[in-house]
């Protein structure tokens, strides 16, 4: 069930407005096709995401040994010293991309996160053909719009698998104008990632490098809810997905921390605008295409199960 929830609810950066992120590919993609004679030793001034497609690469990263096999990806943060080679027996095939990722045009977002160095990509069956296409179609000396969008998918997939947490020691300077925007997005991301933690709404306010009252107001202005209200929204949102997966109302309520199913139903209606059962009717009708072609009053009647006179 946990895996399904992760797939439904979105990734680490899903709560960031798309316009707040700036991805820059600093050079054309590197089509890795290395024989046993290959050896490299360097460091890059930008981030470097490496994905293996065939064979196995051997690395020494900041003095620690690491291997990269098909289906695995590795992030080399800017300034990381590494050595790479191929011990064979076959060719080491993959793709590498140099990039930067910033939030609100001012903050190095990769530097704000604690990420595992290497991961096996969990959606490899979906990603492999896309990454092979990315590698094959990459122009030798330029960057296309399609490459940019495809790499964003690759990068977000890596971040979702590699993410450990937000680095508290990398908080944006309080005096930075855009710092409050980043701090709010990080707080919203933390709440969405842990909606079953009772005190998460209060803790993100306490952890923010701002006056609590100021941060509370800033959060509400940017998210449309207070941290406590947003926490409740995330819990109810998870409950809605559980209901859609087949859980009964009482079971879904208990799963997200509501002991009383009647109280849960009231909270659900306050947040979602409809009761849990009406939500399921809406989902079923929407999937069946039965809401298409109905005006808003007719949709409301269909969702509430009422009958319109003369209809």
C-alpha positions in Angstrom: 0.0 0.0 0.0 2.8 2.5 0.8 4.3 2.1 -2.6 0.9 2.8 -4.2 0.5 5.9 -2.0 3.8 7.3 -3.1 3.0 6.8 -6.7 -0.4 8.5 -6.4 0.6 11.5 -4.1 3.5 12.7 -6.1 7.2 13.3 -5.4 9.4 15.4 -3.2 9.0 18.5 -5.3 5.4 18.1 -6.2 4.3 20.9 -3.9 6.7 23.4 -5.5 4.9 25.6 -8.1 6.4 24.7 -11.6 7.3 28.3 -12.1 9.5 28.4 -9.0 12.0 25.9 -10.4 14.7 26.6 -12.9 16.5 23.7 -14.5 19.6 24.6 -16.6 21.4 22.0 -18.7 24.9 23.4 -18.8 26.1 21.2 -21.7 24.9 18.6 -24.2 24.2 15.1 -22.8 27.3 12.9 -22.6 26.7 9.6 -24.4 28.7 7.2 -22.3 30.1 4.2 -24.3 33.3 3.2 -22.4 35.6 0.3 -23.1 38.0 -1.2 -20.6 40.6 1.5 -21.5 38.4 4.3 -20.2 39.5 6.2 -17.2 38.5 9.6 -16.0 39.5 11.8 -13.0 37.9 15.2 -12.5 35.4 17.4 -10.7 32.7 19.5 -12.2 31.6 23.0 -11.3 27.9 21.9 -11.6 25.8 18.9 -10.7 26.3 15.7 -12.7 23.6 13.0 -12.9 24.9 9.6 -14.3 22.6 6.8 -15.3 23.9 3.3 -16.3 22.2 1.4 -19.1 24.5 -1.5 -19.8 27.6 -3.0 -18.1 29.1 -1.7 -14.9 31.1 1.4 -14.1 33.5 1.6 -11.2 34.1 4.9 -9.3 36.0 6.4 -6.5 33.9 9.3 -5.2 35.5 11.5 -2.5 37.7 8.5 -1.6 34.8 6.0 -1.4 34.4 3.1 -3.9 31.1 2.8 -5.8 29.8 0.7 -8.7 27.0 1.7 -11.1 25.1 -1.0 -12.9 22.2 -1.0 -15.3 19.2 0.7 -13.8 21.2 2.6 -11.2 21.8 6.4 -11.1 24.4 8.5 -9.3 24.5 12.2 -8.5 27.8 13.9 -8.3 27.2 17.3 -6.6 29.2 20.3 -7.8 32.8 20.2 -6.7 32.9 16.5 -6.1 36.2 14.8 -7.0 35.8 11.5 -8.6 37.6 8.8 -10.6 35.9 6.5 -13.0 36.9 3.3 -14.9 35.5 0.2 -16.5 36.8 -3.2 -15.3 34.9 -5.0 -18.0 34.4 -7.5 -19.4 32.0 -5.6 -21.7 31.2 -2.0 -22.6 29.9 0.4 -20.0 27.0 2.2 -21.6 25.0 5.1 -20.1 24.3 8.8 -20.1 25.5 11.7 -18.0 24.1 15.2 -17.8 25.6 18.3 -16.2 22.9 20.7 -14.8 21.9 23.2 -12.1 18.5 23.3 -10.4 17.4 26.4 -8.5 14.3 27.6 -6.7 12.9 31.0 -7.1 15.9 31.9 -9.3 18.3 32.3 -6.3 18.7 29.1 -4.4 20.7 25.9 -5.3 17.9 23.4 -4.6 20.2 20.3 -4.8 22.3 21.8 -2.0 19.2 22.1 0.1 18.5 18.4 0.1 20.2 15.4 1.7 20.3 12.8 -1.1 21.7 9.2 -1.3 24.7 9.2 -3.6 23.4 6.2 -5.7 20.0 4.5 -6.1 18.4 1.9 -8.2 15.6 3.7 -10.1 12.3 2.3 -8.8 10.4 2.9 -12.1 13.1 1.5 -14.3 10.6 -0.3 -16.6 9.1 3.0 -17.5 12.3 5.1 -17.4 14.7 2.8 -19.4 13.1 3.4 -22.8 12.9 7.1 -22.2 16.5 7.3 -21.0 17.7 5.3 -24.0 15.7 7.7 -26.3 17.2 10.7 -24.4 20.7 9.3 -25.0 20.2 8.4 -28.6 18.4 11.6 -29.6 20.8 14.0 -27.8 22.4 16.5 -30.3 26.2 16.4 -29.9 26.7 20.1 -29.2 23.3 21.6 -28.3 20.3 21.3 -26.0 16.7 21.0 -27.2 13.5 21.7 -25.5 12.6 18.0 -25.6 15.9 17.1 -23.9 15.2 19.7 -21.2 11.8 18.2 -20.4 12.9 14.6 -20.6 15.8 15.3 -18.2 13.4 17.0 -15.7 11.5 13.7 -15.6 14.8 11.7 -15.1 16.0 14.1 -12.4 12.7 14.1 -10.4 12.6 10.3 -10.5 16.1 10.2 -9.1 15.3 12.8 -6.4 12.2 10.8 -5.3 14.3 7.7 -4.9 17.3 9.3 -3.3 15.7 11.9 -1.0 16.5 11.5 2.7 15.4 14.9 3.9 15.8 18.7 3.8 19.1 19.9 5.2 18.7 22.1 8.2 22.2 23.4 7.8 21.4 24.7 4.3 18.6 27.0 5.2 18.3 30.1 3.0 19.6 33.3 4.6 16.8 35.2 6.4 17.8 38.4 4.7 17.3 36.9 1.2 14.2 38.2 -0.4 13.3 34.9 -1.9 14.3 33.0 1.2 10.8 33.0 2.6 9.4 31.5 -0.6 11.8 28.6 -0.4 11.3 28.1 3.3 7.5 27.8 2.8 7.9 25.3 -0.1 10.2 23.2 2.0 7.8 23.3 4.9 4.9 22.3 2.7 6.9 19.5 1.3 7.8 18.2 4.8 4.1 18.3 5.8 3.0 16.5 2.6 5.7 13.8 3.1 4.7 13.1 6.7 0.9 13.8 7.1 0.5 11.1 9.8 2.9 12.9 12.2 0.7 14.7 14.7 2.9 17.7 15.4 4.4 18.2 11.9 2.6 21.4 11.3 3.9 23.0 14.5 7.5 21.6 13.9 7.9 23.2 10.4 7.1 26.6 12.0 9.5 26.0 14.8 12.3 24.9 12.4 11.9 27.8 10.0 14.6 30.5 10.3 12.0 33.2 10.7 9.8 34.7 13.4 7.0 32.1 14.0 4.2 34.7 13.5 5.7 36.0 10.3 6.3 32.5 8.9 2.8 31.4 9.8 1.4 34.4 7.9 3.8 33.8 5.0 2.8 30.2 4.8 -0.9 31.0 4.6 -0.4 33.7 2.0 1.5 31.3 -0.3 -0.3 28.0 0.3 -3.8 29.3 1.0 -3.9 27.4 4.4 -2.2 27.7 7.7 0.3 24.9 8.5 -2.3 23.2 10.7 -4.9 23.4 8.0 -2.5 22.2 5.3 -1.6 19.2 7.6 -5.3 18.3 7.8 -5.6 18.7 4.0 -2.7 16.3 3.4 -4.2 13.7 5.8 -7.6 13.9 4.2 -6.0 13.8 0.7 -4.2 10.6 1.7 -7.5 9.2 3.1 -9.2 10.0 -0.2 -6.6 7.9 -2.1 -7.1 5.1 0.4 -10.8 5.2 -0.2 -10.3 5.1 -3.9 -8.0 2.1 -3.5 -10.9 0.1 -1.9 -10.7 0.7 1.8 -13.9 1.2 3.8 -14.5 4.6 5.4 -13.7 3.4 8.9 -10.5 1.7 7.8 -9.3 4.7 5.8 -10.1 7.0 8.8 -8.1 4.8 11.1 -5.2 4.6 8.7 -4.8 8.4 8.7 -5.2 8.8 12.5 -9.0 9.4 13.0 -10.4 7.0 15.6 -14.0 8.3 15.2 -15.2 7.6 11.6 -18.1 10.2 12.1 -15.7 12.9 13.1 -13.5 11.9 10.1 -16.5 12.2 7.8 -17.1 15.8 9.0 -13.5 16.7 8.5 -13.4 15.1 5.1 -16.5 17.1 4.0 -15.0 20.3 5.4 -11.8 19.8 3.4 -13.1 18.2 0.2 -16.5 19.7 0.0 -18.3 16.4 -0.1 -18.7 13.4 2.2 -16.4 10.3 1.7 -19.2 8.4 0.0 -20.0 11.3 -2.3 -16.3 11.6 -3.1 -16.3 7.9 -4.2 -19.5 8.5 -6.3 -17.7 11.5 -8.0 -14.7 9.4 -8.7 -16.7 6.5 -10.1 -18.8 8.8 -12.3 -15.8 10.7 -13.5 -14.0 7.5 -14.5 -17.1 6.3 -16.4 -17.4 9.6 -18.2 -20.9 10.1 -16.9 -20.2 13.7 -15.8 -19.2 14.9 -19.2 -22.0 16.8 -20.9 -23.8 17.7 -17.6 -24.0 21.2 -16.4 -23.0 22.1 -12.8 -26.5 21.6 -11.2 -26.8 18.2 -12.9 -23.3 17.2 -11.8 -24.2 18.2 -8.2 -27.4 16.1 -8.4 -25.5 13.1 -9.7 -22.8 13.4 -7.0 -25.4 13.7 -4.2 -27.5 10.9 -5.6 -30.6 13.1 -5.7 -33.2 13.1 -8.5 -34.3 16.2 -10.4 -38.0 16.7 -10.9 -39.1 16.4 -14.5 -35.7 15.2 -15.6 
